[in-house]
């Protein structure tokens, strides 16, 4: 019996280059004897662009998320975050092809698309697990909202002219209170995203930790924090806040926060899995993605690592 293989294709079909790349990947999968899996948006847009594309399956209709072998993602980091949301609940790793700008989560570039799909078909990749966070919103003892994030969860002020008064907490112990525009709780993966732009440190993805970074805090002690991966971080909206708050997770899922709400984040038991085509050092990724100047570096002299 022929093995059934289900590869999900996720593309930012609102962009012409991503739409074309989605069609190219689907055609390559079909030529290899597979039936590509698409979510509703891609199914509609790709078949509208090419009604003769061939047989395709729909995620959640023809194929369950738990049956997926791999997710091929065409776009920038935002598209990869969307793909992580679609694949949540299954074990399929994400293989990102960068069609955006920085593309920290992507593993390949547009010019390598054909080879990337060939390696996906040959299962020629390694799988790397990235820590995610579970996020709960509580009012008193009641949990009123639950979600998760790969990059970060941020509590922000809902209106520009108002500020938030928050208490931050580590492992159920209060650390400080201050007025601010918000607070970001980040994973190491998210340390090069929103947390980085807010002044947080870059944390290597092999490090297991959680980060907390205040946004424009009005306080002497409002520095970024790095805590153990099993710690629980909490942000409480104090009753004296001028404005209301809003929770954002990975810039995709949002929830309005009432006064007195507590946002608690801790390590998720379900990591996000990324497919890796090579073992390039994270240092090299930083240099390449940020265009960092390294001219003049001579490297270690003598024994390796000195």
C-alpha positions in Angstrom: 0.0 0.0 0.0 1.3 3.5 -0.9 2.1 5.6 2.1 -0.1 8.6 2.5 1.9 11.8 3.1 0.3 15.0 4.0 2.3 18.3 3.6 0.5 21.5 4.4 1.4 24.6 2.3 0.9 27.9 4.0 1.4 31.1 1.9 0.8 34.8 2.2 -1.5 34.7 -0.9 -2.2 38.5 -0.7 1.3 39.0 -2.1 2.0 38.0 -5.7 5.4 36.5 -5.0 4.0 34.3 -2.3 1.0 33.3 -4.4 3.4 32.2 -7.2 5.6 30.4 -4.7 2.5 28.5 -3.4 1.6 27.4 -6.8 5.1 26.3 -7.5 5.3 24.2 -4.3 1.9 22.6 -4.9 2.9 21.6 -8.5 6.1 20.1 -7.2 4.3 18.1 -4.6 1.7 16.9 -7.2 4.4 15.9 -9.6 5.9 13.8 -6.8 2.6 11.9 -6.4 1.4 13.8 -3.3 -1.8 15.7 -2.7 -1.0 19.1 -1.2 -2.9 20.2 1.9 -4.2 23.8 2.1 -6.2 25.8 4.6 -9.4 27.5 3.4 -7.7 30.8 2.4 -5.0 29.2 0.4 -7.4 26.7 -1.1 -9.5 29.5 -2.4 -6.7 31.8 -3.6 -4.5 29.2 -5.3 -7.3 27.5 -7.1 -8.6 30.9 -8.2 -5.1 31.7 -9.6 -4.9 28.3 -11.3 -8.1 26.3 -11.7 -6.2 23.5 -13.3 -3.8 23.1 -10.4 -4.8 19.6 -9.7 -6.0 17.6 -6.6 -5.6 19.4 -3.3 -6.9 18.6 0.2 -8.3 21.0 2.8 -7.0 21.1 6.3 -9.7 20.2 8.8 -11.9 18.9 6.1 -10.0 16.2 4.2 -6.9 16.0 6.5 -6.7 16.5 10.3 -3.9 18.6 11.8 -2.6 15.5 13.6 -2.1 13.7 10.2 0.3 16.3 8.9 3.9 15.3 8.3 5.3 18.8 7.5 4.2 22.4 7.1 5.9 24.3 4.2 5.6 28.0 5.0 6.1 30.7 2.3 6.4 34.2 3.6 8.0 36.2 6.5 8.0 35.6 10.2 4.3 36.7 10.4 3.3 33.9 8.0 5.3 31.4 10.0 3.5 32.5 13.2 0.2 32.0 11.4 1.4 28.5 10.3 2.3 27.7 13.9 -1.2 28.6 14.9 -2.7 26.3 12.2 -0.4 23.4 13.1 -1.0 23.7 16.8 -2.2 20.4 18.2 -0.2 18.3 15.8 3.4 17.3 15.7 4.3 18.5 12.2 7.4 20.8 12.1 7.4 24.1 10.2 9.8 24.6 7.3 10.0 28.3 6.5 11.0 29.8 3.1 11.6 33.5 3.6 9.7 35.8 1.2 9.7 38.7 3.7 12.4 41.0 5.1 14.3 39.7 8.1 12.8 36.2 8.3 14.5 35.0 11.5 12.3 31.9 11.7 12.7 30.9 8.0 15.2 28.2 7.0 15.6 28.9 3.3 15.3 31.7 0.8 13.1 32.1 -2.3 15.9 31.2 -4.8 16.3 27.8 -3.0 12.6 26.9 -3.2 12.9 23.9 -5.6 15.7 22.3 -3.6 13.9 23.0 -0.3 10.8 21.1 -1.5 13.0 18.3 -2.8 14.6 18.0 0.6 11.2 18.1 2.3 10.0 15.2 0.0 13.2 13.3 0.9 12.7 14.0 4.7 16.2 15.5 4.6 15.9 17.8 7.5 16.4 17.9 11.3 13.7 18.9 13.8 14.4 21.6 16.4 12.0 22.2 19.3 11.4 25.8 20.4 9.8 26.7 23.7 6.4 28.3 23.6 4.4 29.9 26.5 1.0 29.2 27.9 -0.9 32.4 28.7 -3.8 32.7 31.1 -5.9 35.8 32.0 -7.4 35.6 35.5 -9.8 37.9 37.4 -9.6 36.9 41.1 -9.6 33.0 40.9 -11.5 32.8 37.6 -9.6 32.0 34.3 -11.4 34.2 31.7 -9.1 33.5 28.7 -6.4 31.1 27.7 -4.0 31.0 24.8 -0.3 30.5 23.9 2.5 32.2 22.0 5.8 31.2 20.3 7.3 34.7 20.3 5.7 36.8 23.0 2.7 37.8 25.0 2.4 41.6 25.5 0.1 43.6 27.8 -0.3 47.0 26.3 -2.4 50.1 26.9 -5.6 50.1 24.8 -5.6 53.9 24.1 -2.7 56.1 23.2 -3.4 58.9 25.6 -3.6 56.7 28.7 -1.0 54.7 30.6 -1.1 51.5 32.5 -0.3 50.9 36.1 1.0 47.4 36.6 2.5 45.1 39.2 5.0 42.6 37.9 5.4 39.2 39.6 7.9 36.3 39.5 6.8 33.0 40.9 4.0 34.5 42.8 6.2 37.1 44.5 5.7 40.8 43.6 8.8 42.5 42.2 7.7 46.1 41.4 4.9 48.4 40.3 5.1 51.2 37.8 3.3 53.1 35.1 4.1 52.1 31.5 2.9 51.6 28.0 3.0 47.9 28.5 5.1 44.8 29.3 6.3 42.0 27.0 6.9 38.4 28.1 9.0 36.7 25.6 10.6 33.3 24.7 14.2 33.1 23.5 12.7 32.7 20.0 10.9 36.0 20.4 13.9 37.8 21.8 14.8 39.0 18.2 11.2 40.3 17.7 9.1 42.7 19.8 11.2 42.1 22.9 14.3 43.2 20.9 12.7 46.4 19.7 11.7 47.2 23.3 15.3 47.0 24.4 15.4 43.4 25.6 18.5 41.1 25.2 19.0 38.7 22.3 18.9 35.2 23.8 20.2 32.2 21.9 17.4 29.8 21.1 19.3 26.9 22.7 18.9 28.8 26.1 15.9 27.9 28.1 14.5 31.0 29.7 11.7 33.5 29.9 12.1 37.2 29.4 10.1 40.2 30.7 10.6 43.6 29.1 8.8 46.8 30.2 7.6 49.2 27.6 8.4 52.9 28.3 8.2 52.3 32.1 8.2 55.3 34.5 10.3 53.7 37.2 13.9 53.5 38.3 13.8 49.7 38.4 12.2 48.7 35.1 14.9 46.7 33.4 14.5 43.6 31.3 14.5 40.4 33.3 15.6 36.9 32.3 14.2 34.1 34.5 14.3 30.3 34.7 12.2 28.4 32.1 10.0 26.9 34.8 9.2 30.2 36.4 5.8 31.8 36.2 5.7 35.5 35.2 2.6 37.6 35.9 1.5 41.1 35.0 -1.4 42.6 37.1 -3.4 45.6 35.9 -3.8 47.8 39.0 -7.1 49.4 39.7 -5.5 52.9 39.6 -4.6 52.5 35.9 -5.8 55.4 33.8 -6.7 53.3 30.9 -7.6 49.7 30.0 -5.2 47.1 28.7 -5.1 44.6 25.9 -3.3 41.3 25.6 -1.6 40.5 22.3 0.0 37.1 21.6 2.4 36.8 18.6 0.6 39.9 17.2 -2.2 37.6 16.1 -4.5 36.9 19.0 -5.9 39.7 21.2 -8.1 40.0 24.3 -9.3 43.1 26.1 -8.2 43.2 29.8 -10.4 44.6 32.5 -9.0 46.4 35.6 -7.7 43.9 38.1 -6.9 41.3 35.5 -3.8 39.2 35.9 -1.9 37.8 32.9 0.1 34.7 33.8 2.7 33.2 31.4 4.7 30.0 31.9 6.4 27.5 29.7 4.0 25.6 27.5 4.1 21.7 27.6 3.7 21.8 23.8 6.7 23.3 22.0 6.8 24.5 18.4 8.8 22.3 16.1 11.0 23.8 13.3 12.5 21.9 10.4 16.2 22.7 9.9 18.1 22.2 6.7 21.5 23.1 8.1 23.2 23.7 11.4 24.4 27.2 10.8 25.4 29.0 14.0 22.9 31.4 15.5 25.7 34.0 15.5 25.8 33.8 11.7 22.1 34.1 11.5 22.2 37.3 13.6 25.0 38.7 11.4 23.2 37.9 8.2 19.7 39.0 9.2 20.7 42.3 10.8 23.6 43.0 8.4 26.0 43.4 11.3 29.5 44.7 10.5 32.2 42.0 11.1 34.9 43.4 8.7 38.3 43.1 10.4 37.6 40.0 12.3 40.6 37.7 12.1 39.2 34.7 14.1 40.8 32.6 16.8 44.6 32.1 16.7 46.1 28.9 17.9 43.9 26.2 19.3 40.2 26.2 18.3 38.1 28.5 20.4 40.9 30.6 21.8 
